[in-house]
């Protein structure tokens, strides 16, 4: 998944302001770091998206 596609999904699901806050402030328990940190460290944005979806109970149809 490209970063632009990730950002589009994030903003569509959570809105721009909340999406940015979740990405930069919310520590994903399974990763021990924020989504932004994980992506900066080389994680696939798809994996970060799935982790956020799991954490915030996004219906699987929108994953």
N, C-alpha and C positions, 0 to 999 in steps of 0.2 A: 504494500500500500504506500502510495506517495504521501508525503507530508501535507500537500494541498488537499488531497482527498480526506485525510484524517481530520484536518481542520474544518472542512465542510461538514463532515458528519458530526463533529463535536459541536459546532455552532448550530446546526439544525436541531440537534437533540436538546442541548442545554441553553442555547442562546449565547451570544458572543461574550458578554461580561461574565456570566457564570462559567461558561466553558473555559475561558482564560484563567479564571480563578481556580477551577478544579484542576486544570493542567499544571499550574504553577504552585498551588498551595496544598493540595490534598495528597497526603502520603498514601500510596497504594500498599496495603498491608503485606501482600504477597511479595512485593518488590522491595519494600523498605525504603522507598524514595518516591518522589513525585513523578508524574508522567513526563513532565518537561525534563527532569534529570535523566530519566530512563532513556528518552529519545536522544538527548545530548550525549549519552554514554554509548549510543549505537543500537539501542533496542528498536525493533521493527514497530513502526507506529500502529500496525494492525494488532500487535500483541498488547500495546498500551490501550488501544480502543477497546479491546475485549475485556481487559482488566477493569476499565472504567464502567463498561456496560454491566459487568458482573457486580461490581461494587454498588452501583446505583440502580440496580434492578431494571435495566432497560430491557424491554421485551426482545426476545431473540430475533423476531422478524425485522428489527431495526439494527441488528448488529451488522 
